[in-house]
Amino acid sequence: MTTKRDLGIVDVAPENGDSGLDQQEITTAEALKTKEYATGMVGKWHLGDYSRDKTLNPLNRGFDFYFGVPRQQ
């Protein structure tokens, strides 16, 4: 059976929303930055509620630019 994770799709379950994406996971933005790409994201961030924990902000996960809202319960 193919899962979201097999497809490279990750969304933090609501009950885990405060913990966010595991820091050991590499985002696409982080991977692209190793090759000197500029990265940006527009939209709703579903990988942790950075309104409660600033370390979960997309700007701390490899994105150079971000315009959107945090995931909220």
C-alpha positions in Angstrom: 0.0 0.0 0.0 1.3 3.5 -0.9 1.3 6.0 1.9 1.5 9.8 1.9 5.1 9.4 3.3 6.0 7.1 0.3 4.9 10.0 -2.0 6.9 12.6 -0.1 3.8 14.2 1.4 4.0 14.9 5.1 1.3 16.6 7.2 1.5 16.6 11.0 -1.5 14.9 12.5 -3.7 17.3 14.6 -2.8 15.5 17.8 0.9 16.1 17.0 0.6 19.6 15.7 2.5 21.3 18.5 5.6 19.1 18.1 5.8 19.8 14.3 8.0 18.2 11.7 10.8 16.2 13.3 14.0 18.3 13.2 15.8 15.3 11.6 13.5 15.4 8.6 15.0 17.4 5.6 12.6 19.7 3.9 12.7 20.2 0.1 13.8 23.8 0.8 16.7 22.6 2.9 17.8 20.1 0.2 17.6 22.8 -2.5 19.6 25.2 -0.5 22.6 22.8 -0.6 22.6 23.5 -4.3 22.3 27.2 -3.8 18.6 27.5 -4.9 16.5 30.3 -3.4 13.4 29.0 -1.8 10.0 30.4 -0.9 6.6 29.3 0.3 3.2 30.8 0.1 0.2 29.3 2.0 -0.7 27.5 5.1 2.1 25.7 6.9 1.0 22.2 8.1 4.2 21.1 9.7 3.8 22.5 13.1 2.1 25.5 14.8 4.8 28.2 14.8 2.5 30.6 16.5 3.3 28.6 19.7 6.9 27.5 18.8 9.0 29.8 16.7 11.5 27.1 15.8 8.7 25.5 13.7 8.6 28.6 11.4 9.2 27.7 7.7 12.0 30.3 7.7 13.8 28.0 10.2 13.3 25.0 7.9 15.2 26.2 4.8 12.8 28.7 3.2 14.2 32.2 2.4 10.7 33.7 2.0 7.4 32.8 3.6 4.0 34.4 3.3 1.2 32.5 5.0 -0.4 31.4 8.2 0.6 28.9 10.9 -1.3 25.6 11.3 -3.9 26.2 13.9 -6.1 23.6 15.6 
